Amino acid sequence: MQETTGSGVETRLAKEAAHEWVKENAARTVLAAAVPMPIPLGHSLLTTAIEAYMIIQIAAIYGHRISLKEAIALIPVLGAT
């Protein structure tokens, strides 16, 4: 994971941007859950993909680069908090 540091203003702006991504992701997840899927576990797979995308984007907002594999590994941890 690569990291960059910034000023307090940059950190505040990053936090605001991350909050927006979380809200948008929540809306995407709700919409995905509302769509009927004939595939068993289809909603779980779709939700995992949406959450992984959100984690990658939030990491990028804070100046980190993470892989899809790392993002997917973080999903259960984030759900526990």
N, C-alpha and C positions, 0 to 999 in steps of 0.2 A: 504494500500500500504506500502510495506517495502522498506527501502532505505539504501544503503550503500554509503559511501563517499570514494573518492580516491584522489591520487595526481593529479597534473596537467597533468602528462604524461598519467596516466590512463584515465583521462577525454578526452584527445586528442585522444587516441586510441579508446575509446568508441565512440567518435563522428565520427571517420573515419569508424568504423564498422557499425554504424547506417546509415551513408551515403551509404555504400555498400548495406545494406538491402533495403533502399529506391530505389536505382537503380534497384536492382533485382526485387523488388515488382512492379516497373513500367513495367518492361519487362513481368512479369507474367500477369499483368492486360491487357496489350496490346494483349498478346496471347489469353487470355480468351475472350476478346472482339471480336477477329477475328474468333472464333469458332462459327459456326451457332448453335443456340439453338432453338428447337421447343417449349420450355416452356416459357410462358409469364413471364416476369421479371427475367428470368434465369440469364441473364448477371448481373443484379443488385445484385442478391443473391450471385453469384460467386465472384463478385468484393468485396462485403461486407466481405465475408469470407477471401479473400486474404488480404484485408486491416486490418482486425482484427488480423490475424496471424502476419502481419508486426508490428503492434503496440505492441503486446505481446512480440515479439522478441526484439524490440528496448527497451522496458521497461526492459527486462532482461539484455540487454547489459549494461544499466545504473544501474543495481542492484535493480530494482523494480520488484515486482510480482503483476500482475494485472489479473483479471479474464476475461473470454471471454465477459461477460456482460459489464464490465468496458471498454474493448477495443472497443466494438461495440458502446457504448455511446460516445466515443471520436471521431469517424469517422466524424460526421458532424462538429464538432469543428475544427478538423484539416483541413477539406476542406474549411473552411471559412478564413483561414490565408494565 
